[in-house]
Amino acid sequence: MIDWKPAADFEKQWRSRQKTFMRRIAADLFRRVVERTPVDTGRARANWDLTINNPSDRLDIDDFGQPVLVPPAIAQITGKEKIYLVNNLPYIERLEHGWSKQAPAGMVRLSMAEIDAELEQIFGAST
């Protein structure tokens, strides 16, 4: 008789590692984007939000505080859902496309390209 318990244990470990991997990637992307966001008043940095399955509609026009470094939604990532990184400020697209000399190459595109390159180094080119 075949003992299937090792296969079931492997699958359970894989699912756990998949969640951890996806959470780390999402947290790393969020951190990179926030850190690259130009600062004048702090509003742009403080308005980044990471949500699951639905984009955030949050907009804090009076928020000049410290940005969240690890959004609460990170803990809910299982690896099966859509993850949204959103900033609803009306001028965030201009910042992304070089409006500020502090981030002439943008924040999101650059951070995503870096993570993509790092993943490609680990796993090889996607087909």
N, CA, C and O atoms as a MOPAC input file, in Angstrom:
PM7 MOZYME 1SCF
protein

 N      0.84400 1    -1.18500 1     0.00000 1
 C      0.00000 1     0.00000 1     0.00000 1
 C      0.88800 1     1.24600 1     0.00000 1
 O      1.91500 1     1.28700 1     0.67800 1
 N      0.48500 1     2.25400 1    -0.76300 1
 C      1.25200 1     3.48900 1    -0.87800 1
 C      0.84700 1     4.43800 1     0.23700 1
 O     -0.33700 1     4.63600 1     0.51100 1
 N      1.85000 1     5.01700 1     0.86900 1
 C      1.59400 1     6.01400 1     1.91200 1
 C      1.56600 1     7.39400 1     1.26000 1
 O      2.60600 1     7.88400 1     0.82000 1
 N      0.38800 1     8.03400 1     1.19000 1
 C      0.21900 1     9.33000 1     0.55000 1
 C      0.47900 1    10.48800 1     1.49500 1
 O      0.45100 1    11.64500 1     1.07600 1
 N      0.73300 1    10.19500 1     2.76600 1
 C      0.93500 1    11.26800 1     3.73100 1
 C      2.10600 1    12.18200 1     3.35800 1
 O      1.95800 1    13.39800 1     3.48300 1
 N      3.26100 1    11.67600 1     2.90700 1
 C      4.34600 1    12.59400 1     2.50600 1
 C      3.92600 1    13.56000 1     1.39200 1
 O      4.31200 1    14.72800 1     1.40500 1
 N      3.14600 1    13.07800 1     0.44300 1
 C      2.68400 1    13.96000 1    -0.63500 1
 C      1.75100 1    15.03200 1    -0.08500 1
 O      1.84000 1    16.19600 1    -0.47600 1
 N      0.86600 1    14.64700 1     0.81200 1
 C     -0.05600 1    15.61500 1     1.42200 1
 C      0.71700 1    16.62700 1     2.26400 1
 O      0.39600 1    17.81600 1     2.25800 1
 N      1.72800 1    16.16100 1     2.98100 1
 C      2.55600 1    17.07500 1     3.78300 1
 C      3.30700 1    18.04900 1     2.87800 1
 O      3.41200 1    19.23600 1     3.18500 1
 N      3.83000 1    17.53400 1     1.75200 1
 C      4.53600 1    18.39100 1     0.80700 1
 C      3.60100 1    19.46800 1     0.26900 1
 O      3.98400 1    20.63500 1     0.18600 1
 N      2.38200 1    19.08700 1    -0.09500 1
 C      1.42700 1    20.05900 1    -0.62400 1
 C      1.11100 1    21.12500 1     0.42300 1
 O      1.02800 1    22.30900 1     0.09800 1
 N      0.93800 1    20.71900 1     1.65000 1
 C      0.64900 1    21.67200 1     2.73100 1
 C      1.81700 1    22.64100 1     2.91900 1
 O      1.60800 1    23.84200 1     3.08700 1
 N      3.03800 1    22.12200 1     2.89000 1
 C      4.22700 1    22.98200 1     3.01400 1
 C      4.32100 1    23.92500 1     1.82500 1
 O      4.64800 1    25.10000 1     1.99600 1
 N      4.03900 1    23.43100 1     0.62200 1
 C      4.11000 1    24.25700 1    -0.57800 1
 C      3.10900 1    25.39400 1    -0.50200 1
 O      3.45300 1    26.53400 1    -0.81300 1
 N      1.87900 1    25.11400 1    -0.09700 1
 C      0.85200 1    26.15700 1     0.01400 1
 C      1.27500 1    27.22200 1     1.02100 1
 O      1.07100 1    28.41300 1     0.78700 1
 N      1.85100 1    26.80800 1     2.11600 1
 C      2.32800 1    27.76200 1     3.13200 1
 C      3.46400 1    28.61700 1     2.57800 1
 O      3.49800 1    29.82700 1     2.79800 1
 N      4.38300 1    27.99400 1     1.86800 1
 C      5.49600 1    28.73600 1     1.27300 1
 C      5.01100 1    29.68400 1     0.17700 1
 O      5.54300 1    30.78300 1     0.02000 1
 N      4.01000 1    29.25900 1    -0.57000 1
 C      3.43900 1    30.10800 1    -1.61100 1
 C      2.86200 1    31.38000 1    -0.99000 1
 O      3.08800 1    32.47300 1    -1.50800 1
 N      2.12000 1    31.25100 1     0.11300 1
 C      1.56300 1    32.42200 1     0.79800 1
 C      2.67800 1    33.34200 1     1.26800 1
 O      2.62100 1    34.55400 1     1.06400 1
 N      3.69200 1    32.76000 1     1.89600 1
 C      4.80500 1    33.55800 1     2.40300 1
 C      5.51400 1    34.27600 1     1.27200 1
 O      5.85500 1    35.45200 1     1.39900 1
 N      5.74000 1    33.58300 1     0.16900 1
 C      6.40900 1    34.16000 1    -0.99900 1
 C      5.61300 1    35.33500 1    -1.54900 1
 O      6.17100 1    36.40800 1    -1.77700 1
 N      4.32000 1    35.14500 1    -1.76300 1
 C      3.47500 1    36.20800 1    -2.30100 1
 C      3.40900 1    37.39600 1    -1.34100 1
 O      3.41500 1    38.54600 1    -1.78000 1
 N      3.34500 1    37.13000 1    -0.05700 1
 C      3.31400 1    38.21800 1     0.93000 1
 C      4.60800 1    39.01700 1     0.90100 1
 O      4.58800 1    40.24500 1     0.98000 1
 N      5.72200 1    38.32400 1     0.79000 1
 C      7.01100 1    39.03000 1     0.73900 1
 C      7.15100 1    39.88000 1    -0.51700 1
 O      7.64900 1    41.00400 1    -0.45600 1
 N      6.71800 1    39.35300 1    -1.64500 1
 C      6.79500 1    40.12300 1    -2.89200 1
 C      5.91500 1    41.36100 1    -2.79200 1
 O      6.34700 1    42.45800 1    -3.14600 1
 N      4.68900 1    41.19900 1    -2.31600 1
 C      3.76700 1    42.33400 1    -2.19600 1
 C      4.31500 1    43.38000 1    -1.22400 1
 O      4.25600 1    44.57800 1    -1.50200 1
 N      4.84500 1    42.93300 1    -0.09300 1
 C      5.39900 1    43.86900 1     0.89600 1
 C      6.62100 1    44.58600 1     0.33200 1
 O      6.80400 1    45.78100 1     0.56400 1
 N      7.45800 1    43.86000 1    -0.40800 1
 C      8.65700 1    44.46000 1    -0.99300 1
 C      8.28000 1    45.48700 1    -2.05900 1
 O      8.86000 1    46.57200 1    -2.10700 1
 N      7.32100 1    45.15400 1    -2.90700 1
 C      6.86500 1    46.10600 1    -3.92400 1
 C      6.29700 1    47.35500 1    -3.26200 1
 O      6.63700 1    48.47200 1    -3.65200 1
 N      5.44800 1    47.17800 1    -2.27900 1
 C      4.84300 1    48.31600 1    -1.58300 1
 C      5.92900 1    49.21000 1    -0.97800 1
 O      5.89400 1    50.43100 1    -1.12900 1
 N      6.89200 1    48.58600 1    -0.29300 1
 C      7.96800 1    49.34000 1     0.34900 1
 C      8.77500 1    50.13300 1    -0.67200 1
 O      9.06200 1    51.31100 1    -0.46100 1
 N      9.13700 1    49.49200 1    -1.77000 1
 C      9.93700 1    50.16600 1    -2.79900 1
 C      9.19600 1    51.36300 1    -3.39400 1
 O      9.77000 1    52.43800 1    -3.56800 1
 N      7.92400 1    51.16500 1    -3.70000 1
 C      7.13900 1    52.24500 1    -4.29900 1
 C      7.01600 1    53.41700 1    -3.32800 1
 O      7.21600 1    54.56800 1    -3.71400 1
 N      6.69100 1    53.12900 1    -2.08000 1
 C      6.54800 1    54.19300 1    -1.07700 1
 C      7.86300 1    54.94200 1    -0.90700 1
 O      7.87900 1    56.17300 1    -0.88700 1
 N      8.96200 1    54.20900 1    -0.78400 1
 C     10.26500 1    54.85800 1    -0.58900 1
 C     10.67000 1    55.70300 1    -1.79300 1
 O     11.36200 1    56.70700 1    -1.62500 1
 N     10.25900 1    55.32400 1    -3.00000 1
 C     10.61900 1    56.07600 1    -4.20200 1
 C      9.69700 1    57.26300 1    -4.46600 1
 O     10.01800 1    58.12600 1    -5.28400 1
 N      8.57700 1    57.31300 1    -3.79300 1
 C      7.61400 1    58.38200 1    -4.03900 1
 C      8.19400 1    59.70500 1    -3.57900 1
 O      8.61100 1    59.82700 1    -2.42800 1
 N      8.22700 1    60.69800 1    -4.45800 1
 C      8.79100 1    61.99900 1    -4.09000 1
 C      8.06100 1    62.61200 1    -2.89300 1
 O      6.86500 1    62.40100 1    -2.69300 1
 N      8.81200 1    63.36900 1    -2.11400 1
 C      8.24000 1    63.99300 1    -0.92300 1
 C      8.33700 1    65.51200 1    -1.02100 1
 O      9.41800 1    66.07800 1    -1.18500 1
 N      7.20400 1    66.13600 1    -0.91900 1
 C      7.11700 1    67.58300 1    -0.74500 1
 C      6.38400 1    67.79600 1     0.57600 1
 O      6.96500 1    68.28600 1     1.54500 1
 N      5.11200 1    67.42600 1     0.60900 1
 C      4.33000 1    67.52100 1     1.85100 1
 C      4.23200 1    66.17300 1     2.54600 1
 O      3.94700 1    66.12800 1     3.74300 1
 N      4.46000 1    65.07000 1     1.83600 1
 C      4.29700 1    63.72800 1     2.37500 1
 C      2.96700 1    63.11200 1     1.99600 1
 O      2.72500 1    61.93600 1     2.27000 1
 N      2.11000 1    63.88700 1     1.37300 1
 C      0.77900 1    63.40600 1     1.00700 1
 C      0.85700 1    62.22900 1     0.03100 1
 O      0.14000 1    61.24400 1     0.20700 1
 N      1.69400 1    62.30800 1    -0.97000 1
 C      1.76400 1    61.23600 1    -1.97200 1
 C      2.22000 1    59.92100 1    -1.34200 1
 O      1.65200 1    58.86800 1    -1.62800 1
 N      3.21800 1    59.97600 1    -0.50700 1
 C      3.67800 1    58.75500 1     0.16500 1
 C      2.60600 1    58.18000 1     1.07400 1
 O      2.40700 1    56.96600 1     1.11200 1
 N      1.92300 1    59.03700 1     1.80100 1
 C      0.93200 1    58.57900 1     2.78000 1
 C     -0.32500 1    58.01700 1     2.12800 1
 O     -1.12600 1    57.37600 1     2.80800 1
 N     -0.52200 1    58.23700 1     0.83400 1
 C     -1.74500 1    57.78400 1     0.18900 1
 C     -1.62100 1    56.45500 1    -0.54000 1
 O     -2.58700 1    56.01400 1    -1.16200 1
 N     -0.47800 1    55.80900 1    -0.48500 1
 C     -0.37800 1    54.48800 1    -1.09500 1
 C     -1.19600 1    53.49900 1    -0.26900 1
 O     -1.21700 1    53.57100 1     0.96000 1
 N     -1.85700 1    52.58800 1    -0.94400 1
 C     -2.67600 1    51.58200 1    -0.27300 1
 C     -2.53300 1    50.27200 1    -1.02800 1
 O     -2.43600 1    50.26300 1    -2.25500 1
 N     -2.52100 1    49.17900 1    -0.30400 1
 C     -2.47000 1    47.85500 1    -0.89400 1
 C     -3.71500 1    47.11900 1    -0.42000 1
 O     -3.96100 1    46.99700 1     0.78000 1
 N     -4.49400 1    46.63200 1    -1.37900 1
 C     -5.72300 1    45.93000 1    -1.04700 1
 C     -5.81200 1    44.62700 1    -1.83000 1
 O     -5.04700 1    44.38400 1    -2.76300 1
 N     -6.76000 1    43.80300 1    -1.42800 1
 C     -6.94100 1    42.49900 1    -2.05600 1
 C     -8.29800 1    42.44400 1    -2.75500 1
 O     -9.32500 1    42.82800 1    -2.19600 1
 N     -8.26800 1    41.95900 1    -3.98000 1
 C     -9.44300 1    41.70000 1    -4.81700 1
 C    -10.18700 1    42.92800 1    -5.32800 1
 O    -10.83600 1    42.84600 1    -6.37100 1
 N    -10.12000 1    44.04100 1    -4.64700 1
 C    -10.76500 1    45.27000 1    -5.10400 1
 C     -9.82900 1    46.44200 1    -4.86300 1
 O     -9.22300 1    46.55100 1    -3.79700 1
 N     -9.70900 1    47.32200 1    -5.85600 1
 C     -8.83800 1    48.49000 1    -5.64800 1
 C     -9.40900 1    49.42100 1    -4.57600 1
 O    -10.62300 1    49.55300 1    -4.42700 1
 N     -8.52800 1    50.04300 1    -3.85800 1
 C     -8.93100 1    50.98300 1    -2.81200 1
 C     -9.46700 1    52.26700 1    -3.42300 1
 O     -9.00100 1    52.71000 1    -4.47300 1
 N    -10.43600 1    52.85100 1    -2.76600 1
 C    -10.91600 1    54.16700 1    -3.18100 1
 C    -10.52400 1    55.23000 1    -2.14800 1
 O    -11.01500 1    56.35800 1    -2.18600 1
 N     -9.63700 1    54.85300 1    -1.22900 1
 C     -9.20300 1    55.75500 1    -0.15900 1
 C     -8.42400 1    56.93200 1    -0.73200 1
 O     -7.56500 1    56.77100 1    -1.59900 1
 N     -8.74000 1    58.10100 1    -0.23300 1
 C     -8.01800 1    59.31400 1    -0.60200 1
 C     -7.98000 1    60.21400 1     0.62100 1
 O     -9.01400 1    60.71600 1     1.06300 1
 N     -6.78900 1    60.41700 1     1.16600 1
 C     -6.61100 1    61.27100 1     2.33700 1
 C     -5.92400 1    62.55300 1     1.89000 1
 O     -4.69700 1    62.61300 1     1.79900 1
 N     -6.71900 1    63.57000 1     1.61200 1
 C     -6.12800 1    64.82100 1     1.12500 1
 C     -5.47000 1    65.61300 1     2.24400 1
 O     -4.67600 1    66.51700 1     1.98500 1
 N     -5.79600 1    65.27800 1     3.48400 1
 C     -5.21200 1    65.99400 1     4.61300 1
 C     -4.11800 1    65.18700 1     5.30800 1
 O     -3.57400 1    65.63100 1     6.31900 1
 N     -3.79100 1    64.01500 1     4.78200 1
 C     -2.82300 1    63.14400 1     5.44000 1
 C     -1.40500 1    63.51200 1     5.02000 1
 O     -1.01200 1    63.32400 1     3.86900 1
 N     -0.65800 1    64.03000 1     5.96100 1
 C      0.74700 1    64.37200 1     5.71300 1
 C      1.65200 1    63.52800 1     6.60200 1
 O      2.83800 1    63.82300 1     6.75100 1
 N      1.08600 1    62.47700 1     7.19100 1
 C      1.82100 1    61.67000 1     8.15300 1
 C      2.73600 1    60.65900 1     7.51100 1
 O      2.99300 1    60.68600 1     6.30700 1
 N      3.21100 1    59.78500 1     8.33300 1
 C      4.09800 1    58.72800 1     7.87800 1
 C      3.29500 1    57.68500 1     7.10400 1
 O      2.18500 1    57.34100 1     7.50900 1
 N      3.82900 1    57.18600 1     6.01400 1
 C      3.12900 1    56.14400 1     5.27600 1
 C      3.14400 1    54.83600 1     6.05300 1
 O      4.02100 1    54.60400 1     6.88600 1
 N      2.17800 1    53.99600 1     5.77500 1
 C      2.15100 1    52.65500 1     6.34800 1
 C      3.26600 1    51.86500 1     5.67400 1
 O      3.36000 1    51.85400 1     4.44600 1
 N      4.10100 1    51.21400 1     6.45200 1
 C      5.20900 1    50.46800 1     5.85700 1
 C      4.81200 1    49.04700 1     5.47000 1
 O      5.31900 1    48.49900 1     4.49100 1
 N      3.90500 1    48.45500 1     6.24100 1
 C      3.39000 1    47.13100 1     5.90800 1
 C      1.86800 1    47.19500 1     6.01400 1
 O      1.32100 1    47.18100 1     7.11600 1
 N      1.18800 1    47.26600 1     4.87700 1
 C     -0.26800 1    47.36900 1     4.91400 1
 C     -0.90300 1    46.13600 1     5.56700 1
 O     -0.39100 1    45.02900 1     5.40200 1
 N     -1.99500 1    46.30200 1     6.29700 1
 C     -2.65400 1    45.16900 1     6.95600 1
 C     -3.09000 1    44.07100 1     5.98600 1
 O     -3.15400 1    42.90300 1     6.36800 1
 N     -3.38900 1    44.42900 1     4.74500 1
 C     -3.85500 1    43.43800 1     3.76800 1
 C     -2.79500 1    42.37900 1     3.45400 1
 O     -3.13300 1    41.29700 1     2.97300 1
 N     -1.54200 1    42.66900 1     3.71300 1
 C     -0.46000 1    41.69800 1     3.44200 1
 C     -0.75000 1    40.37300 1     4.13900 1
 O     -0.54100 1    39.30800 1     3.55900 1
 N     -1.22300 1    40.43200 1     5.36000 1
 C     -1.48100 1    39.21200 1     6.13800 1
 C     -2.60600 1    38.37200 1     5.54800 1
 O     -2.72100 1    37.19400 1     5.88400 1
 N     -3.43200 1    38.93500 1     4.68900 1
 C     -4.56500 1    38.21300 1     4.11000 1
 C     -4.22900 1    37.54800 1     2.78100 1
 O     -5.05900 1    36.83300 1     2.21900 1
 N     -3.03700 1    37.77400 1     2.28000 1
 C     -2.66600 1    37.21500 1     0.97200 1
 C     -2.48300 1    35.70900 1     1.07600 1
 O     -1.76800 1    35.21000 1     1.94600 1
 N     -3.14800 1    34.99200 1     0.16500 1
 C     -3.01000 1    33.53900 1     0.11700 1
 C     -2.30300 1    33.08100 1    -1.16000 1
 O     -1.85300 1    31.93900 1    -1.25900 1
 N     -2.21200 1    33.99900 1    -2.14400 1
 C     -1.60000 1    33.64800 1    -3.41900 1
 C     -2.62100 1    33.37400 1    -4.50500 1
 O     -2.25600 1    33.07600 1    -5.64300 1
 N     -3.89400 1    33.47400 1    -4.16400 1
 C     -4.94800 1    33.18800 1    -5.13800 1
 C     -5.73400 1    34.42700 1    -5.55600 1
 O     -6.58000 1    34.34500 1    -6.44600 1
 N     -5.47700 1    35.54700 1    -4.94400 1
 C     -6.28400 1    36.73700 1    -5.19000 1
 C     -5.52200 1    37.78100 1    -5.98000 1
 O     -4.30700 1    37.69000 1    -6.16000 1
 N     -6.26800 1    38.78100 1    -6.45000 1
 C     -5.64100 1    39.92800 1    -7.09500 1
 C     -5.19200 1    40.88900 1    -6.00900 1
 O     -5.88200 1    41.09500 1    -5.01100 1
 N     -4.01800 1    41.47100 1    -6.22600 1
 C     -3.46800 1    42.42600 1    -5.26800 1
 C     -3.38300 1    43.77400 1    -5.97800 1
 O     -2.85600 1    43.87200 1    -7.08600 1
 N     -3.90300 1    44.80100 1    -5.33100 1
 C     -3.92200 1    46.13800 1    -5.91200 1
 C     -3.02500 1    47.06700 1    -5.10900 1
 O     -3.10800 1    47.12300 1    -3.88200 1
 N     -2.17500 1    47.78700 1    -5.80600 1
 C     -1.36500 1    48.84500 1    -5.22300 1
 C     -1.89500 1    50.14100 1    -5.81400 1
 O     -1.76500 1    50.38000 1    -7.01500 1
 N     -2.49500 1    50.98000 1    -4.97100 1
 C     -3.25600 1    52.12700 1    -5.45500 1
 C     -2.86600 1    53.39200 1    -4.70800 1
 O     -2.59000 1    53.37700 1    -3.50800 1
 N     -2.85400 1    54.48100 1    -5.45600 1
 C     -2.72700 1    55.81600 1    -4.88300 1
 C     -3.72000 1    56.67800 1    -5.65200 1
 O     -3.57400 1    56.86700 1    -6.86000 1
 N     -4.71600 1    57.19600 1    -4.96700 1
 C     -5.80200 1    57.91900 1    -5.63100 1
 C     -5.61200 1    59.42200 1    -5.70200 1
 O     -6.55000 1    60.14500 1    -6.03500 1
 N     -4.42700 1    59.90500 1    -5.39800 1
 C     -4.20000 1    61.34000 1    -5.54400 1
 C     -4.27600 1    61.71500 1    -7.02700 1
 O     -3.79800 1    60.96400 1    -7.87700 1
 N     -4.86600 1    62.86000 1    -7.34200 1
 C     -5.04300 1    63.21800 1    -8.75000 1
 C     -3.73700 1    63.42400 1    -9.51200 1
 O     -3.72100 1    63.34100 1   -10.74100 1
 N     -2.64800 1    63.69000 1    -8.80300 1
 C     -1.38100 1    63.95500 1    -9.50000 1
 C     -0.39400 1    62.79500 1    -9.43900 1
 O      0.76200 1    62.95500 1    -9.83000 1
 N     -0.82600 1    61.62900 1    -8.95600 1
 C      0.11500 1    60.51400 1    -8.79700 1
 C      0.63600 1    60.01700 1   -10.14700 1
 O      1.79200 1    59.60300 1   -10.24500 1
 N     -0.19600 1    60.05300 1   -11.18300 1
 C      0.28500 1    59.61900 1   -12.50900 1
 C      1.36800 1    60.54900 1   -13.03300 1
 O      2.31800 1    60.10200 1   -13.67600 1
 N      1.22900 1    61.82300 1   -12.76400 1
 C      2.27700 1    62.76200 1   -13.18300 1
 C      3.58200 1    62.44500 1   -12.45600 1
 O      4.65400 1    62.48000 1   -13.05900 1
 N      3.49200 1    62.13600 1   -11.16000 1
 C      4.70800 1    61.76400 1   -10.41400 1
 C      5.31700 1    60.49500 1   -11.00600 1
 O      6.53600 1    60.38900 1   -11.14200 1
 N      4.47100 1    59.54200 1   -11.35200 1
 C      4.95000 1    58.28000 1   -11.93100 1
 C      5.67100 1    58.51000 1   -13.25600 1
 O      6.57200 1    57.75200 1   -13.61200 1
 N      5.28700 1    59.53000 1   -13.96900 1
 C      5.88000 1    59.78700 1   -15.28400 1
 C      6.89100 1    60.93000 1   -15.27200 1
 O      7.07400 1    61.61700 1   -16.27700 1
 N      7.55400 1    61.13100 1   -14.11400 1
 C      8.70100 1    62.02200 1   -14.07700 1
 C      8.44600 1    63.47600 1   -13.76000 1
 O      9.32500 1    64.31000 1   -13.97600 1
 N      7.27700 1    63.80900 1   -13.25700 1
 C      6.94800 1    65.20100 1   -12.93100 1
 C      7.88000 1    65.76300 1   -11.86100 1
 O      8.15000 1    66.96400 1   -11.83900 1
 N      8.36800 1    64.90500 1   -10.98300 1
 C      9.27100 1    65.34500 1    -9.92000 1
 C     10.70300 1    64.93900 1   -10.24900 1
 O     10.95600 1    63.82800 1   -10.71600 1
 N     11.61900 1    65.83700 1   -10.00200 1
 C     13.03500 1    65.51700 1   -10.20600 1
 C     13.51900 1    64.48000 1    -9.18700 1
 O     14.55800 1    63.85100 1    -9.38700 1
 N     12.77000 1    64.30400 1    -8.09800 1
 C     13.13200 1    63.30100 1    -7.09300 1
 C     12.92200 1    61.87200 1    -7.60900 1
 O     13.56800 1    60.93500 1    -7.13900 1
 N     12.02100 1    61.71600 1    -8.57200 1
 C     11.73800 1    60.37800 1    -9.11300 1
 C     11.49900 1    60.46300 1   -10.62000 1
 O     10.39700 1    60.18700 1   -11.09400 1
 N     12.52300 1    60.84100 1   -11.36400 1
 C     12.32500 1    61.02100 1   -12.81000 1
 C     11.96300 1    59.72500 1   -13.54100 1
 O     11.35300 1    59.76900 1   -14.60900 1
 N     12.33200 1    58.58000 1   -12.97800 1
 C     12.01500 1    57.29500 1   -13.61500 1
 C     10.74200 1    56.68500 1   -13.05700 1
 O     10.39800 1    55.55300 1   -13.39800 1
 N     10.03800 1    57.41800 1   -12.20600 1
 C      8.81300 1    56.90100 1   -11.62100 1
 C      9.08100 1    56.06700 1   -10.38700 1
 O     10.21200 1    55.96700 1    -9.91100 1
 N      8.02500 1    55.47600 1    -9.88800 1
 C      8.10200 1    54.66500 1    -8.68100 1
 C      7.62100 1    53.23800 1    -8.94200 1
 O      8.32600 1    52.26900 1    -8.65700 1
 N      6.42300 1    53.12800 1    -9.48300 1
 C      5.79900 1    51.82300 1    -9.65700 1
 C      6.48200 1    51.03300 1   -10.77000 1
 O      6.87400 1    49.88400 1   -10.56700 1
 N      6.62500 1    51.64800 1   -11.94800 1
 C      7.23100 1    50.93000 1   -13.07900 1
 C      8.63600 1    50.45800 1   -12.74500 1
 O      9.00300 1    49.32400 1   -13.05100 1
 N      9.41300 1    51.31600 1   -12.12500 1
 C     10.78700 1    50.96400 1   -11.77300 1
 C     10.82700 1    49.83000 1   -10.74900 1
 O     11.60300 1    48.88400 1   -10.89000 1
 N      9.99000 1    49.93200 1    -9.72400 1
 C      9.95600 1    48.89500 1    -8.68100 1
 C      9.49800 1    47.55600 1    -9.24800 1
 O     10.06100 1    46.51400 1    -8.91400 1
 N      8.48400 1    47.57800 1   -10.10000 1
 C      7.99400 1    46.33200 1   -10.70300 1
 C      9.05500 1    45.71900 1   -11.62100 1
 O      9.22200 1    44.50000 1   -11.64700 1
 N      9.76100 1    46.55000 1   -12.36400 1
 C     10.81500 1    46.03400 1   -13.25000 1
 C     11.93700 1    45.39000 1   -12.43600 1
 O     12.47100 1    44.35200 1   -12.82500 1
 N     12.29000 1    46.00200 1   -11.31600 1
 C     13.33500 1    45.42000 1   -10.46600 1
 C     12.90400 1    44.06500 1    -9.91600 1
 O     13.67200 1    43.10300 1    -9.95000 1
 N     11.69100 1    43.99300 1    -9.41500 1
 C     11.21400 1    42.72700 1    -8.85400 1
 C     11.10700 1    41.67300 1    -9.94100 1
 O     11.45800 1    40.51500 1    -9.71400 1
 N     10.63100 1    42.05400 1   -11.11400 1
 C     10.54800 1    41.12500 1   -12.22900 1
 C     11.92900 1    40.57900 1   -12.58100 1
 O     12.08200 1    39.38100 1   -12.81900 1
 N     12.93600 1    41.45400 1   -12.61400 1
 C     14.30700 1    41.01700 1   -12.92600 1
 C     14.83800 1    40.07000 1   -11.85000 1
 O     15.51200 1    39.08600 1   -12.15600 1
 N     14.52900 1    40.37200 1   -10.60200 1
 C     14.97800 1    39.49700 1    -9.50900 1
 C     14.31500 1    38.12200 1    -9.59000 1
 O     14.96800 1    37.10100 1    -9.37300 1
 N     13.02300 1    38.09800 1    -9.90200 1
 C     12.32200 1    36.82600 1   -10.04000 1
 C     12.82900 1    36.03700 1   -11.23600 1
 O     12.92800 1    34.81100 1   -11.18300 1
 N     13.15200 1    36.74600 1   -12.31600 1
 C     13.69800 1    36.09800 1   -13.49500 1
 C     15.05000 1    35.45100 1   -13.17600 1
 O     15.36000 1    34.37000 1   -13.67800 1
 N     15.84200 1    36.11400 1   -12.34700 1
 C     17.13500 1    35.53200 1   -11.93400 1
 C     16.92200 1    34.24200 1   -11.14600 1
 O     17.66600 1    33.27400 1   -11.29900 1
 N     15.89800 1    34.24800 1   -10.30600 1
 C     15.62600 1    33.07200 1    -9.47100 1
 C     15.01500 1    31.94000 1   -10.28200 1
 O     15.46000 1    30.79600 1   -10.18900 1
 N     13.99800 1    32.25400 1   -11.07500 1
 C     13.20100 1    31.22400 1   -11.74700 1
 C     13.47600 1    31.07000 1   -13.22900 1
 O     13.01200 1    30.11300 1   -13.84800 1
 N     14.22100 1    31.99600 1   -13.80600 1
 C     14.44300 1    31.95700 1   -15.24500 1
 C     13.38700 1    32.76600 1   -15.95800 1
 O     12.40100 1    33.18800 1   -15.35400 1
 N     13.59000 1    32.98000 1   -17.22600 1
 C     12.66500 1    33.79000 1   -18.01900 1
 C     11.32700 1    33.08100 1   -18.14500 1
 O     11.26000 1    31.86400 1   -18.31900 1
 N     10.26100 1    33.87500 1   -18.05300 1
 C      8.92300 1    33.29500 1   -18.22700 1
 C      8.65600 1    33.09200 1   -19.70400 1
 O      9.20000 1    33.80000 1   -20.55200 1
 N      7.82300 1    32.13000 1   -19.99800 1
 C      7.51400 1    31.84200 1   -21.40800 1
 C      6.10700 1    32.25600 1   -21.73300 1
 O      5.66300 1    32.09400 1   -22.87000 1

